[in-house]
Amino acid sequence: PFFIFIMPRIVASLHPDPIINPQAKINMNPTMLMIFLASLASFTSIYYWMFKLKVRITRLDHQQHSLYIVLFIVLICWFGIYGYLFSLDKKVTKLENKINKE
């Protein structure tokens, strides 16, 4: 998008004279050189930021797996307690029905 929308409005053409000439020296328009270096620095900064973000997400993902294990164990405990209370309720209901029949 940068080269399609912005660059043609700043410089005369997208296809300048050869940048590296036979003398092997960089012969770039100063405006184009400034734009090139600014975009190189900005895209490098964006890449570095995205890379650091990916590293942080990977760390959180690793920690989150540990969190899921703990959550799974807690859920098993709660289901065990719920199952015990449910079976206890059934036994108490049977005892109440037995007592009420007598």
N, C-alpha and C positions, 0 to 999 in steps of 0.2 A: 504493500500500500504506500510506503514511503516514496519509493521510486516512481510510482504511477501518479500520485496526487501532488506531492510536495515538491519533489526535485524538478519537474518540468516548469514549475512556476518561479523557481529561484534561478536556474541556469538556462542558457539558451537551448541546450540539447542534451539528451541522455547519452549521445554517442559523440563524445569529444574526440579531439585528435589523440593519437596514441599517447598513453600516459608515460610509458617507459620508451624513451627514444633510443636511437642507436648509441648515444653516449652513455646509456645505462643510468641516466639520472631521472628522478621523478620530476615530471613537468606537468603539474596539475594546477588548474586555476585555483587561486587562493580561496575563493568562495566555496568551490567544490571540495577542496581539501578540508576546510573548516567543517563543512557539513558531514563529510565522510568521517572525520575524527570524532565529531560530536555523536554521530549515530553509532560509531564503533564503541565509544565509551558507554552510551546509554544502553545498547543491547548487551554489552558485557555485564553491566550492572544488573539488568533485568535477569540475565541468565544466572548470575551469582545468587540473586535473591530467590529465584525459583529453585535453584539447587539447594540452598539452605532450607527452604520451605519443605522440599522433598525429604531432606534428612530429618527435619523435625517431625514430619508426618510419620516417617518410618519408626522413629523412636516412640511416638505416641501409639502407633499401631502395635509395637512390641509390648508396651506397657498395657495396652488395652486387652491383649490376649491374656495377660495375667489377671486383669480385672474380670474378664469373662470366666476364667477358671474359678475365682473366688465367688462370683455371682452364681455359677452353676452349683458349687458346694452349698451355698446358703439356700438356694432354691431346693436342693435335695433335702436339706434339714427341715425346711418349712413344709415340704410335701410329706416328709416322715411324721412331723408333728400333726399335720392335718389328718393324715391317715390314722394315726393313733387315736386322735380325738374322735374321728368318725366311727372307728370300731368301738371305742369306749361308749359313745352315744348309743350305738346299736345294742350293746350289752345292757346299758342302763334302761333303755326302752323295753327290752325283753324282761328284765327284772321287774319294772313297773307294771307291765302287762300281767306278769305272773302273780304279783302281789294283788293287783286289782281283781283278778279272777278268784282269788281265795277269799 
